[in-house]
Amino acid sequence: EKPKGALYLWVRLPEKYHDTAQFCSDVLHEAGVSLTPGEIYGPQGEDYFRISIITPTEQIKEAMRRLVDWVNAIKEVEYLKESYSNVLEKETGILVGAQVG
């Protein structure tokens, strides 16, 4: 008989990311949270990652806190990069990220 349920959450990969394996690796190394790339379960899992909720509730809460902190830190860094690049371009005419050939 097929199982009628599972103890996992399937979460869509944030839009700015295009590689679930890299996203899961970054989260593991930078936030200490283990996620599973959905693509290992077949093409229907692409653009998703899986979170196991079989662990004790307190561990899940801690993992989610770390994940939220990690995402917020990335957003802050991106905001600062964008803000400083806009100021630099405005003040110097240098386009940050432009390649000189």
Buried (B, 14 or more C-beta within 10 A) or exposed (E): EEEEEEEEEBBEBEEEEEEBEEBBEBBEEEBEBEBBBBBEEEEEBEBBBBBBEEEEEEEBEBBEEBBEEBEEEBEEEEEEEEEEBEEEBEEEEEEEEEEEE
